[in-house]
């Protein structure tokens, strides 16, 4: 069983890897542009490359590339941190089956959550930021796949798998663990959404944490997270509806 304080240390490592992934992608893309210019016999101008990189990182392709780079760095570290002599990685990460009898209830709650979010956003007339504007109508398949599959897999293994399991048996108990993991999950999305939408990110995290607690499995919140992101990908990325 992971130690609660050890889990905090690993959380710091994961945060560092998050930023390392961004740096590696940006550096790699800059190096790629430089190599392309050199192969064409053109003069490599660092200022021009920097400008091209700054323009590129505001695109769906860059977002997908950066997340995949982070995925490839964080997932192996998470699997390493989850290895203990006294229990398997599957047990540490709560990778186990769950009862399908109550699945319709969780799906109903998810549908109600999505409807409430849409109605609230429309009622407040929220103006979407640059992040959402970039995604809207892009129809970028790699990004859609990252949003629907990679993000729920990594984020649920981290928040509702490793961290939830580490803190659940501590003095935080269920309530403290639920609030802490939900707060960290929301903080990870800071800067992407309006504060009203961020509040719904927090509510979604609470729902996922409850699903983890009731089912004893990370697979149920992972499925709910996937379905939520699937709806978002279809509506925003492909239909361009904000």
Beta strands, then each sheet from edge to edge (+ up, - down):
end
